Amino acid sequence: MSEISRNNVSGGGQPGRIGIGLELDDIHLKILEVLRENGRISVAALAERVGISRANAYTRFEALRADGAIKRFTAEIDHVRAGLGITALIFVTVRQQMWKQFRAELARMPEVEYCAITTGQHDAMIQVRVSDVAEVHTMVTDRLANIPAVKATETVFILDEVLRRPYVLPSDRDQARHPRRPAQETQGDVPLGKMRFVGAAEGRAALRKDG
């Protein structure tokens, strides 16, 4: 797999190393950009979007999967439509000698969507999605408070999720610094949904030529 990537490194970007040996180049990043928009895109459409052959797209896609750069495919749902309209962040201070118990208890809580160990005042941040505020209150006061490993908690409700990306890529920063310019229209081109008006003098000149 690494030989495929090494022989196809395009010149423009600093290649990075991922997984067990695949060299991540600009074409790999472009593939990941397209998959971020549509994870169910066909190989033929992926190849067309990236600008490579279908065989090359398939080989690179399989290399990304085999190397672990692409971990899995999943569906993104509307949590409100699914009945989970309340999202909260719970910051937890953990008794340092009881991390193992804290992890085990957390794994038993289906409301927990995400948990990360953090620096700062607290030790961990938990994101939960539930149907109403009462469920958050019950989780904090009855369940987390009764775990010996939990020393203290602080709860913050999320009012609006302004931005959520499936993932970010190193190439995103380059595009932000150098945005792609739309192709300039030539005078004779009339894009779909637009009209081009011809001045009277220009029309008369054309009529004289035809006559």
HUJO-V618129 format. One record per residue. N is the residue number from 0. RES is the residue in one letter. SS is DSSP state (A for helix, B for strand, O for the rest). D_LAST is the distance of its C-alpha to the last C-alpha in whole Angstrom. Layout:
n | res | ss | d_last
N | RES | SS | D_LAST
N | RES | SS | D_LAST
//
This chain:
n | res | ss | d_last
0 | M | O | 68
1 | S | A | 68
2 | E | A | 67
3 | I | A | 64
4 | S | A | 63
5 | R | A | 64
6 | N | A | 62
7 | N | O | 59
8 | V | O | 59
9 | S | O | 56
10 | G | O | 56
11 | G | O | 55
12 | G | O | 58
13 | Q | O | 62
14 | P | O | 63
15 | G | B | 66
16 | R | B | 69
17 | I | B | 69
18 | G | O | 72
19 | I | O | 74
20 | G | O | 72
21 | L | B | 68
22 | E | B | 66
23 | L | B | 63
24 | D | O | 60
25 | D | A | 57
26 | I | A | 56
27 | H | A | 59
28 | L | A | 58
29 | K | A | 54
30 | I | A | 56
31 | L | A | 58
32 | E | A | 55
33 | V | A | 54
34 | L | A | 57
35 | R | A | 58
36 | E | A | 54
37 | N | O | 55
38 | G | O | 58
39 | R | O | 57
40 | I | O | 54
41 | S | O | 54
42 | V | A | 55
43 | A | A | 51
44 | A | A | 49
45 | L | A | 52
46 | A | A | 51
47 | E | A | 47
48 | R | A | 48
49 | V | A | 50
50 | G | O | 48
51 | I | O | 50
52 | S | O | 51
53 | R | A | 53
54 | A | A | 56
55 | N | A | 56
56 | A | A | 56
57 | Y | A | 58
58 | T | A | 61
59 | R | A | 60
60 | F | A | 61
61 | E | A | 64
62 | A | A | 65
63 | L | A | 65
64 | R | A | 67
65 | A | A | 69
66 | D | A | 70
67 | G | O | 70
68 | A | O | 67
69 | I | O | 66
70 | K | O | 69
71 | R | O | 68
72 | F | O | 65
73 | T | O | 66
74 | A | O | 64
75 | E | O | 64
76 | I | O | 65
77 | D | O | 64
78 | H | O | 68
79 | V | O | 68
80 | R | O | 66
81 | A | O | 69
82 | G | O | 72
83 | L | O | 73
84 | G | O | 71
85 | I | B | 74
86 | T | B | 73
87 | A | B | 76
88 | L | B | 77
89 | I | B | 81
90 | F | B | 82
91 | V | B | 86
92 | T | B | 89
93 | V | B | 90
94 | R | O | 94
95 | Q | A | 94
96 | Q | A | 96
97 | M | A | 95
98 | W | A | 91
99 | K | A | 92
100 | Q | A | 93
101 | F | A | 90
102 | R | A | 87
103 | A | A | 89
104 | E | A | 89
105 | L | A | 86
106 | A | A | 85
107 | R | O | 86
108 | M | O | 84
109 | P | O | 81
110 | E | O | 79
111 | V | B | 79
112 | E | B | 75
113 | Y | B | 76
114 | C | B | 79
115 | A | B | 79
116 | I | B | 82
117 | T | O | 81
118 | T | O | 82
119 | G | O | 83
120 | Q | O | 85
121 | H | O | 85
122 | D | O | 85
123 | A | B | 83
124 | M | B | 80
125 | I | B | 79
126 | Q | B | 76
127 | V | B | 77
128 | R | B | 75
129 | V | B | 77
130 | S | O | 76
131 | D | O | 78
132 | V | A | 80
133 | A | A | 83
134 | E | A | 83
135 | V | A | 82
136 | H | A | 85
137 | T | A | 87
138 | M | A | 86
139 | V | A | 87
140 | T | A | 90
141 | D | A | 92
142 | R | A | 90
143 | L | A | 89
144 | A | O | 92
145 | N | O | 95
146 | I | O | 94
147 | P | O | 96
148 | A | O | 94
149 | V | B | 92
150 | K | B | 93
151 | A | B | 91
152 | T | B | 87
153 | E | B | 84
154 | T | B | 82
155 | V | B | 78
156 | F | B | 76
157 | I | O | 72
158 | L | O | 70
159 | D | O | 67
160 | E | O | 65
161 | V | O | 63
162 | L | O | 62
163 | R | O | 63
164 | R | O | 61
165 | P | O | 62
166 | Y | O | 63
167 | V | O | 62
168 | L | O | 61
169 | P | A | 61
170 | S | A | 57
171 | D | A | 57
172 | R | A | 58
173 | D | A | 56
174 | Q | A | 53
175 | A | A | 54
176 | R | A | 54
177 | H | O | 51
178 | P | O | 49
179 | R | O | 46
180 | R | O | 42
181 | P | O | 40
182 | A | O | 37
183 | Q | O | 34
184 | E | O | 31
185 | T | O | 27
186 | Q | O | 24
187 | G | O | 23
188 | D | O | 26
189 | V | O | 26
190 | P | O | 30
191 | L | O | 31
192 | G | O | 32
193 | K | O | 30
194 | M | O | 26
195 | R | O | 24
196 | F | O | 22
197 | V | O | 19
198 | G | O | 19
199 | A | A | 17
200 | A | A | 15
201 | E | A | 15
202 | G | A | 13
203 | R | A | 11
204 | A | A | 10
205 | A | A | 9
206 | L | A | 6
207 | R | A | 5
208 | K | A | 5
209 | D | A | 4
210 | G | O | 0
//
